[in-house]
Amino acid sequence: MTSVIPKGLSEQVKALADGEVSSRALVERALDRIAATQGTLNAFRRVRAEAALCEADEADRLLAAGRRLPLLGVPVAVKDDADVAGEPTAFGCCGEFPPKAEDCEAVRRLRAAGAVVVGKTNTPELGQWPFTEGPAFGLTRNPWNPEYTPGGSSGGAAAAVAAGVVPAALGSDGAGSVRIPAAWTHLIGIKPQRGRISTWPEAEAFNGITCHGPLARTVGDAALLLHAASGNCPGDLHQPPPVDVLSAVRRDPGRLRIALSLKPAFTGTPKQLDP
């Protein structure tokens, strides 16, 4: 097996399928990176070390038996507003929260695609700010410069991907909560149309404003995570028809137009854009 562990989501999927690396090696590296960066970046609220290693071993057994799934054996992270069975969903808040009995639909689909969820990432209280800090967990820092924020509210997820802890993560976005941290940490972030990724057990989130969305290092990796997480439950209020996002990645987009905004995101306090 290779001693060089690839960083990208698609690269890790291929390396696993080709037998160049094991899921356990990838998950162990992710857990080591969490431990090494938690004191400085503080990206994670919950770490599933023991459970993730068990799931990695099962993924390796499936791979050895010839099983192939879109994300089989790859470590990913999810924002702490998404239910993961056996873990609380604190959504950035202080206090004690009971463990969830079931995965939310988006996490269920990631697991069905073979992904190993190594932990849940920090978000400000109720996802309400474009920075990631709060009394429950402190400050989450930007891997490019720890003096700065990674943005928010999916700042923990963005920091984890930008620091190479995991190749991709699932965030959520109502008014920029994926797109802001993606821009501030040099990642690709997608806010899909509502219903593209189910918000179940909620029929919709925040009156349809908020959607789950991927954070990744490349357009292709973001599309792969979006593809794996997409789909609906019967109770979803919004159920758009399927789209082939993987093929769209390879399609020539044609002439592009670039928009530039000189107005910073709303922060609740006066801010000025640095020249």
Contacts in CASP RR format, 6 or more apart in sequence:
PFRMAT RR
TARGET T0000
AUTHOR 0000-0000-0000
METHOD contacts of the structure
MODEL  1
MTSVIPKGLSEQVKALADGEVSSRALVERALDRIAATQGTLNAFRRVRAE
AALCEADEADRLLAAGRRLPLLGVPVAVKDDADVAGEPTAFGCCGEFPPK
AEDCEAVRRLRAAGAVVVGKTNTPELGQWPFTEGPAFGLTRNPWNPEYTP
GGSSGGAAAAVAAGVVPAALGSDGAGSVRIPAAWTHLIGIKPQRGRISTW
PEAEAFNGITCHGPLARTVGDAALLLHAASGNCPGDLHQPPPVDVLSAVR
RDPGRLRIALSLKPAFTGTPKQLDP
1 19 0 8 1.000
1 20 0 8 1.000
1 21 0 8 1.000
1 22 0 8 1.000
1 25 0 8 1.000
2 15 0 8 1.000
2 20 0 8 1.000
2 21 0 8 1.000
5 12 0 8 1.000
5 15 0 8 1.000
5 21 0 8 1.000
5 25 0 8 1.000
5 26 0 8 1.000
5 29 0 8 1.000
6 12 0 8 1.000
6 14 0 8 1.000
6 15 0 8 1.000
6 21 0 8 1.000
7 164 0 8 1.000
7 167 0 8 1.000
7 217 0 8 1.000
8 167 0 8 1.000
8 168 0 8 1.000
8 216 0 8 1.000
8 217 0 8 1.000
8 218 0 8 1.000
8 221 0 8 1.000
9 71 0 8 1.000
9 74 0 8 1.000
9 76 0 8 1.000
9 167 0 8 1.000
9 168 0 8 1.000
9 216 0 8 1.000
9 217 0 8 1.000
9 221 0 8 1.000
9 224 0 8 1.000
9 225 0 8 1.000
10 218 0 8 1.000
10 220 0 8 1.000
10 221 0 8 1.000
10 224 0 8 1.000
11 167 0 8 1.000
12 21 0 8 1.000
12 26 0 8 1.000
12 74 0 8 1.000
12 167 0 8 1.000
13 70 0 8 1.000
13 71 0 8 1.000
13 72 0 8 1.000
13 74 0 8 1.000
13 224 0 8 1.000
15 21 0 8 1.000
16 22 0 8 1.000
16 23 0 8 1.000
16 26 0 8 1.000
16 59 0 8 1.000
16 63 0 8 1.000
16 72 0 8 1.000
16 73 0 8 1.000
16 74 0 8 1.000
17 63 0 8 1.000
17 68 0 8 1.000
17 72 0 8 1.000
19 63 0 8 1.000
22 56 0 8 1.000
22 60 0 8 1.000
22 63 0 8 1.000
23 56 0 8 1.000
23 57 0 8 1.000
23 59 0 8 1.000
23 60 0 8 1.000
23 63 0 8 1.000
23 72 0 8 1.000
23 73 0 8 1.000
23 74 0 8 1.000
23 75 0 8 1.000
23 116 0 8 1.000
24 53 0 8 1.000
24 56 0 8 1.000
24 57 0 8 1.000
24 60 0 8 1.000
26 56 0 8 1.000
26 73 0 8 1.000
26 74 0 8 1.000
26 75 0 8 1.000
27 52 0 8 1.000
27 53 0 8 1.000
27 55 0 8 1.000
27 56 0 8 1.000
27 73 0 8 1.000
27 75 0 8 1.000
27 116 0 8 1.000
27 118 0 8 1.000
28 53 0 8 1.000
28 56 0 8 1.000
30 52 0 8 1.000
30 75 0 8 1.000
30 118 0 8 1.000
30 165 0 8 1.000
30 166 0 8 1.000
31 47 0 8 1.000
31 49 0 8 1.000
31 52 0 8 1.000
31 53 0 8 1.000
31 118 0 8 1.000
33 163 0 8 1.000
33 164 0 8 1.000
33 165 0 8 1.000
34 43 0 8 1.000
34 44 0 8 1.000
34 47 0 8 1.000
34 118 0 8 1.000
34 119 0 8 1.000
34 160 0 8 1.000
34 165 0 8 1.000
37 43 0 8 1.000
37 143 0 8 1.000
37 163 0 8 1.000
37 165 0 8 1.000
38 44 0 8 1.000
40 141 0 8 1.000
40 146 0 8 1.000
41 140 0 8 1.000
41 141 0 8 1.000
41 143 0 8 1.000
41 146 0 8 1.000
41 159 0 8 1.000
41 160 0 8 1.000
41 163 0 8 1.000
42 122 0 8 1.000
42 137 0 8 1.000
42 138 0 8 1.000
42 139 0 8 1.000
42 140 0 8 1.000
42 141 0 8 1.000
42 159 0 8 1.000
43 77 0 8 1.000
43 121 0 8 1.000
43 122 0 8 1.000
43 140 0 8 1.000
43 155 0 8 1.000
43 156 0 8 1.000
43 157 0 8 1.000
43 159 0 8 1.000
43 160 0 8 1.000
43 163 0 8 1.000
43 165 0 8 1.000
44 77 0 8 1.000
44 119 0 8 1.000
44 120 0 8 1.000
44 121 0 8 1.000
44 122 0 8 1.000
44 156 0 8 1.000
44 160 0 8 1.000
45 80 0 8 1.000
45 90 0 8 1.000
45 92 0 8 1.000
45 120 0 8 1.000
45 121 0 8 1.000
45 122 0 8 1.000
45 123 0 8 1.000
45 136 0 8 1.000
45 137 0 8 1.000
46 80 0 8 1.000
46 84 0 8 1.000
46 87 0 8 1.000
46 88 0 8 1.000
46 119 0 8 1.000
46 120 0 8 1.000
47 118 0 8 1.000
47 119 0 8 1.000
48 84 0 8 1.000
48 87 0 8 1.000
48 117 0 8 1.000
48 118 0 8 1.000
48 119 0 8 1.000
48 120 0 8 1.000
49 118 0 8 1.000
52 75 0 8 1.000
52 116 0 8 1.000
52 117 0 8 1.000
52 118 0 8 1.000
52 119 0 8 1.000
55 73 0 8 1.000
55 116 0 8 1.000
55 117 0 8 1.000
56 73 0 8 1.000
56 75 0 8 1.000
56 116 0 8 1.000
59 72 0 8 1.000
59 73 0 8 1.000
59 114 0 8 1.000
59 116 0 8 1.000
60 73 0 8 1.000
62 69 0 8 1.000
62 72 0 8 1.000
63 72 0 8 1.000
63 73 0 8 1.000
69 112 0 8 1.000
69 113 0 8 1.000
69 114 0 8 1.000
70 113 0 8 1.000
70 114 0 8 1.000
70 224 0 8 1.000
70 227 0 8 1.000
70 228 0 8 1.000
71 110 0 8 1.000
71 113 0 8 1.000
71 114 0 8 1.000
71 115 0 8 1.000
71 224 0 8 1.000
71 225 0 8 1.000
71 228 0 8 1.000
72 113 0 8 1.000
72 114 0 8 1.000
72 115 0 8 1.000
73 114 0 8 1.000
73 115 0 8 1.000
73 116 0 8 1.000
74 114 0 8 1.000
74 115 0 8 1.000
74 116 0 8 1.000
74 167 0 8 1.000
75 115 0 8 1.000
75 116 0 8 1.000
75 117 0 8 1.000
75 118 0 8 1.000
75 166 0 8 1.000
75 167 0 8 1.000
76 110 0 8 1.000
76 115 0 8 1.000
76 116 0 8 1.000
76 117 0 8 1.000
76 118 0 8 1.000
76 166 0 8 1.000
76 167 0 8 1.000
76 168 0 8 1.000
76 169 0 8 1.000
76 170 0 8 1.000
76 225 0 8 1.000
77 117 0 8 1.000
77 118 0 8 1.000
77 119 0 8 1.000
77 120 0 8 1.000
77 121 0 8 1.000
77 157 0 8 1.000
77 160 0 8 1.000
77 161 0 8 1.000
77 165 0 8 1.000
77 166 0 8 1.000
77 169 0 8 1.000
77 170 0 8 1.000
78 84 0 8 1.000
78 106 0 8 1.000
78 107 0 8 1.000
78 110 0 8 1.000
78 117 0 8 1.000
78 119 0 8 1.000
78 120 0 8 1.000
78 121 0 8 1.000
78 157 0 8 1.000
78 169 0 8 1.000
78 170 0 8 1.000
78 171 0 8 1.000
79 120 0 8 1.000
79 121 0 8 1.000
79 123 0 8 1.000
79 153 0 8 1.000
79 154 0 8 1.000
79 156 0 8 1.000
79 157 0 8 1.000
79 169 0 8 1.000
79 170 0 8 1.000
79 171 0 8 1.000
79 172 0 8 1.000
80 89 0 8 1.000
80 90 0 8 1.000
80 91 0 8 1.000
80 92 0 8 1.000
80 120 0 8 1.000
80 121 0 8 1.000
80 122 0 8 1.000
80 123 0 8 1.000
81 89 0 8 1.000
81 91 0 8 1.000
81 92 0 8 1.000
81 123 0 8 1.000
81 127 0 8 1.000
81 171 0 8 1.000
81 172 0 8 1.000
82 89 0 8 1.000
82 104 0 8 1.000
82 106 0 8 1.000
82 107 0 8 1.000
82 120 0 8 1.000
82 170 0 8 1.000
82 171 0 8 1.000
82 172 0 8 1.000
82 212 0 8 1.000
83 89 0 8 1.000
83 100 0 8 1.000
83 102 0 8 1.000
83 103 0 8 1.000
83 104 0 8 1.000
83 107 0 8 1.000
83 201 0 8 1.000
84 100 0 8 1.000
84 103 0 8 1.000
84 104 0 8 1.000
84 107 0 8 1.000
84 117 0 8 1.000
84 119 0 8 1.000
84 120 0 8 1.000
85 99 0 8 1.000
85 100 0 8 1.000
85 101 0 8 1.000
85 102 0 8 1.000
85 103 0 8 1.000
86 99 0 8 1.000
86 100 0 8 1.000
86 101 0 8 1.000
87 99 0 8 1.000
87 100 0 8 1.000
87 119 0 8 1.000
87 120 0 8 1.000
88 96 0 8 1.000
88 97 0 8 1.000
88 98 0 8 1.000
88 99 0 8 1.000
88 100 0 8 1.000
89 97 0 8 1.000
89 100 0 8 1.000
89 120 0 8 1.000
90 97 0 8 1.000
90 136 0 8 1.000
91 123 0 8 1.000
91 125 0 8 1.000
91 126 0 8 1.000
91 127 0 8 1.000
92 122 0 8 1.000
92 123 0 8 1.000
92 124 0 8 1.000
92 125 0 8 1.000
92 126 0 8 1.000
92 127 0 8 1.000
92 134 0 8 1.000
92 136 0 8 1.000
92 137 0 8 1.000
93 125 0 8 1.000
93 126 0 8 1.000
93 136 0 8 1.000
94 135 0 8 1.000
94 136 0 8 1.000
95 136 0 8 1.000
102 108 0 8 1.000
102 201 0 8 1.000
103 111 0 8 1.000
104 198 0 8 1.000
104 199 0 8 1.000
104 200 0 8 1.000
104 201 0 8 1.000
105 198 0 8 1.000
105 199 0 8 1.000
105 200 0 8 1.000
105 201 0 8 1.000
105 231 0 8 1.000
105 232 0 8 1.000
105 233 0 8 1.000
106 170 0 8 1.000
106 197 0 8 1.000
106 198 0 8 1.000
106 199 0 8 1.000
106 212 0 8 1.000
106 229 0 8 1.000
107 117 0 8 1.000
107 170 0 8 1.000
109 198 0 8 1.000
109 228 0 8 1.000
109 229 0 8 1.000
109 230 0 8 1.000
109 231 0 8 1.000
110 117 0 8 1.000
110 170 0 8 1.000
110 225 0 8 1.000
110 228 0 8 1.000
110 229 0 8 1.000
111 117 0 8 1.000
113 228 0 8 1.000
115 228 0 8 1.000
118 166 0 8 1.000
121 154 0 8 1.000
121 155 0 8 1.000
121 156 0 8 1.000
121 157 0 8 1.000
121 159 0 8 1.000
121 160 0 8 1.000
121 169 0 8 1.000
121 171 0 8 1.000
122 132 0 8 1.000
122 137 0 8 1.000
122 140 0 8 1.000
122 155 0 8 1.000
122 156 0 8 1.000
123 132 0 8 1.000
123 152 0 8 1.000
123 153 0 8 1.000
123 154 0 8 1.000
123 155 0 8 1.000
123 156 0 8 1.000
123 177 0 8 1.000
124 131 0 8 1.000
124 132 0 8 1.000
124 133 0 8 1.000
124 134 0 8 1.000
124 152 0 8 1.000
124 153 0 8 1.000
125 134 0 8 1.000
125 136 0 8 1.000
127 152 0 8 1.000
127 153 0 8 1.000
127 177 0 8 1.000
128 153 0 8 1.000
129 152 0 8 1.000
129 153 0 8 1.000
129 267 0 8 1.000
130 151 0 8 1.000
130 152 0 8 1.000
130 153 0 8 1.000
130 176 0 8 1.000
130 177 0 8 1.000
130 180 0 8 1.000
130 265 0 8 1.000
130 266 0 8 1.000
130 267 0 8 1.000
131 149 0 8 1.000
131 151 0 8 1.000
131 152 0 8 1.000
131 155 0 8 1.000
131 267 0 8 1.000
132 139 0 8 1.000
132 140 0 8 1.000
132 149 0 8 1.000
132 150 0 8 1.000
132 151 0 8 1.000
132 152 0 8 1.000
132 153 0 8 1.000
132 154 0 8 1.000
132 155 0 8 1.000
132 156 0 8 1.000
132 159 0 8 1.000
132 181 0 8 1.000
133 139 0 8 1.000
133 140 0 8 1.000
133 149 0 8 1.000
139 149 0 8 1.000
140 149 0 8 1.000
140 150 0 8 1.000
140 155 0 8 1.000
140 156 0 8 1.000
140 159 0 8 1.000
141 147 0 8 1.000
141 148 0 8 1.000
141 149 0 8 1.000
141 150 0 8 1.000
141 159 0 8 1.000
142 148 0 8 1.000
142 149 0 8 1.000
142 150 0 8 1.000
142 151 0 8 1.000
142 159 0 8 1.000
142 162 0 8 1.000
142 184 0 8 1.000
142 185 0 8 1.000
143 150 0 8 1.000
143 159 0 8 1.000
143 162 0 8 1.000
143 163 0 8 1.000
143 164 0 8 1.000
143 185 0 8 1.000
144 162 0 8 1.000
144 185 0 8 1.000
144 186 0 8 1.000
148 184 0 8 1.000
149 155 0 8 1.000
149 184 0 8 1.000
150 156 0 8 1.000
150 158 0 8 1.000
150 159 0 8 1.000
150 162 0 8 1.000
150 181 0 8 1.000
150 184 0 8 1.000
150 185 0 8 1.000
151 158 0 8 1.000
151 180 0 8 1.000
151 181 0 8 1.000
151 184 0 8 1.000
151 185 0 8 1.000
152 158 0 8 1.000
152 176 0 8 1.000
152 177 0 8 1.000
152 180 0 8 1.000
152 181 0 8 1.000
153 172 0 8 1.000
153 177 0 8 1.000
153 181 0 8 1.000
154 169 0 8 1.000
154 171 0 8 1.000
154 172 0 8 1.000
154 173 0 8 1.000
154 177 0 8 1.000
154 178 0 8 1.000
154 181 0 8 1.000
154 215 0 8 1.000
155 181 0 8 1.000
155 185 0 8 1.000
156 169 0 8 1.000
156 181 0 8 1.000
157 169 0 8 1.000
157 170 0 8 1.000
157 171 0 8 1.000
157 181 0 8 1.000
157 215 0 8 1.000
158 169 0 8 1.000
158 181 0 8 1.000
158 182 0 8 1.000
158 184 0 8 1.000
158 185 0 8 1.000
158 187 0 8 1.000
158 215 0 8 1.000
159 181 0 8 1.000
159 185 0 8 1.000
160 166 0 8 1.000
160 169 0 8 1.000
161 167 0 8 1.000
161 168 0 8 1.000
161 169 0 8 1.000
161 185 0 8 1.000
161 187 0 8 1.000
161 215 0 8 1.000
161 216 0 8 1.000
161 217 0 8 1.000
162 185 0 8 1.000
162 186 0 8 1.000
162 187 0 8 1.000
167 216 0 8 1.000
167 217 0 8 1.000
167 221 0 8 1.000
168 214 0 8 1.000
168 215 0 8 1.000
168 216 0 8 1.000
168 217 0 8 1.000
168 221 0 8 1.000
168 222 0 8 1.000
168 224 0 8 1.000
168 225 0 8 1.000
169 214 0 8 1.000
169 215 0 8 1.000
169 216 0 8 1.000
170 212 0 8 1.000
170 213 0 8 1.000
170 214 0 8 1.000
170 215 0 8 1.000
170 225 0 8 1.000
170 229 0 8 1.000
171 177 0 8 1.000
171 178 0 8 1.000
171 212 0 8 1.000
171 213 0 8 1.000
171 214 0 8 1.000
171 215 0 8 1.000
172 178 0 8 1.000
172 205 0 8 1.000
172 210 0 8 1.000
172 211 0 8 1.000
172 212 0 8 1.000
172 213 0 8 1.000
173 179 0 8 1.000
173 191 0 8 1.000
173 210 0 8 1.000
173 211 0 8 1.000
173 213 0 8 1.000
174 191 0 8 1.000
174 206 0 8 1.000
174 209 0 8 1.000
174 210 0 8 1.000
174 211 0 8 1.000
175 209 0 8 1.000
175 266 0 8 1.000
176 191 0 8 1.000
176 265 0 8 1.000
177 210 0 8 1.000
178 189 0 8 1.000
178 190 0 8 1.000
178 191 0 8 1.000
178 213 0 8 1.000
178 214 0 8 1.000
178 215 0 8 1.000
179 189 0 8 1.000
179 191 0 8 1.000
180 265 0 8 1.000
181 187 0 8 1.000
181 215 0 8 1.000
182 188 0 8 1.000
182 189 0 8 1.000
182 215 0 8 1.000
187 215 0 8 1.000
187 216 0 8 1.000
187 217 0 8 1.000
188 214 0 8 1.000
188 215 0 8 1.000
188 216 0 8 1.000
188 217 0 8 1.000
188 218 0 8 1.000
188 219 0 8 1.000
188 220 0 8 1.000
188 221 0 8 1.000
188 222 0 8 1.000
189 213 0 8 1.000
189 214 0 8 1.000
189 215 0 8 1.000
189 216 0 8 1.000
189 222 0 8 1.000
190 213 0 8 1.000
190 214 0 8 1.000
190 222 0 8 1.000
190 226 0 8 1.000
191 211 0 8 1.000
191 213 0 8 1.000
192 211 0 8 1.000
192 212 0 8 1.000
192 213 0 8 1.000
192 226 0 8 1.000
192 230 0 8 1.000
193 211 0 8 1.000
193 238 0 8 1.000
193 240 0 8 1.000
194 204 0 8 1.000
194 208 0 8 1.000
194 211 0 8 1.000
194 238 0 8 1.000
194 240 0 8 1.000
195 204 0 8 1.000
195 211 0 8 1.000
195 231 0 8 1.000
195 232 0 8 1.000
195 236 0 8 1.000
195 237 0 8 1.000
195 238 0 8 1.000
195 239 0 8 1.000
195 240 0 8 1.000
196 211 0 8 1.000
196 226 0 8 1.000
196 230 0 8 1.000
196 231 0 8 1.000
196 240 0 8 1.000
196 243 0 8 1.000
197 211 0 8 1.000
197 212 0 8 1.000
197 213 0 8 1.000
197 226 0 8 1.000
197 229 0 8 1.000
197 230 0 8 1.000
197 231 0 8 1.000
198 212 0 8 1.000
198 231 0 8 1.000
198 232 0 8 1.000
198 233 0 8 1.000
198 236 0 8 1.000
199 205 0 8 1.000
199 210 0 8 1.000
199 211 0 8 1.000
199 212 0 8 1.000
199 236 0 8 1.000
200 232 0 8 1.000
200 233 0 8 1.000
200 235 0 8 1.000
200 236 0 8 1.000
203 235 0 8 1.000
203 236 0 8 1.000
203 237 0 8 1.000
204 236 0 8 1.000
204 237 0 8 1.000
204 238 0 8 1.000
205 211 0 8 1.000
208 237 0 8 1.000
208 238 0 8 1.000
212 229 0 8 1.000
213 225 0 8 1.000
213 226 0 8 1.000
213 229 0 8 1.000
214 221 0 8 1.000
214 222 0 8 1.000
214 223 0 8 1.000
214 225 0 8 1.000
214 226 0 8 1.000
214 229 0 8 1.000
215 222 0 8 1.000
216 222 0 8 1.000
216 224 0 8 1.000
216 225 0 8 1.000
219 249 0 8 1.000
220 249 0 8 1.000
223 245 0 8 1.000
223 246 0 8 1.000
223 248 0 8 1.000
223 249 0 8 1.000
224 246 0 8 1.000
226 245 0 8 1.000
227 245 0 8 1.000
227 246 0 8 1.000
230 242 0 8 1.000
230 245 0 8 1.000
231 242 0 8 1.000
232 239 0 8 1.000
262 273 0 8 1.000
263 273 0 8 1.000
264 271 0 8 1.000
264 272 0 8 1.000
264 273 0 8 1.000
END
